[in-house]
Amino acid sequence: MIELVYALQQIKAISYGKVSINKIITIFDKIFNIDLKDSHHAFHRMKTRAKSRTVFLDELKDRKSGSAGMPRP
């Protein structure tokens, strides 16, 4: 989830990038009823991953490009 939050903020998908990471995390906490309080450390761990910094997002891309996924209209 932290990857998604940082990705959304990085591409300025929420309020044209005018919302801080902390505010987005607070919103995600409330919407999804989760606790992302350790987000700063999680982001640091993401940056130091050996293979890929965006494992979750890579998985989404892989599933989207495969035959499984959302049916076409």
SVG drawing of the C-alpha trace seen along z (x, -y; Angstrom):
<svg xmlns="http://www.w3.org/2000/svg" viewBox="-19 -22 39 38">
<polyline fill="none" stroke="black" stroke-width="0.4" points="0.0,0.0 2.9,-2.3 4.1,-1.8 0.7,-2.9 0.6,-6.0 4.1,-7.1 3.3,-6.4 0.1,-8.4 1.9,-11.3 4.8,-11.1 2.7,-11.3 0.6,-14.1 -2.6,-12.0 -4.2,-13.5 -4.9,-17.2 -2.3,-17.8 0.5,-16.8 -0.4,-19.5 -1.2,-16.9 1.7,-15.7 2.6,-12.0 1.6,-12.2 -1.9,-13.5 -2.4,-10.8 -1.3,-8.1 -3.8,-9.5 -6.6,-9.3 -5.6,-5.8 -5.6,-4.8 -9.2,-6.0 -10.5,-4.7 -9.1,-1.2 -9.1,-1.0 -5.4,-0.1 -2.3,-1.4 0.4,-2.9 2.1,-4.7 5.5,-3.2 5.4,-4.6 8.7,-6.4 10.6,-3.3 8.7,-1.3 9.6,-3.7 13.3,-3.5 13.1,0.3 11.5,-0.1 14.4,-2.2 17.0,0.4 15.4,3.4 17.9,5.4 15.7,6.6 12.9,4.1 11.7,1.1 8.1,1.6 7.3,5.2 3.5,4.5 3.2,2.3 5.2,4.8 2.8,7.5 -0.1,5.3 1.5,4.7 2.3,8.4 -1.3,9.4 -2.7,6.7 -0.6,7.8 -1.6,11.5 -4.8,13.1 -6.3,13.1 -7.8,9.9 -10.6,7.7 -12.9,8.9 -13.1,6.8 -16.5,5.1"/>
</svg>
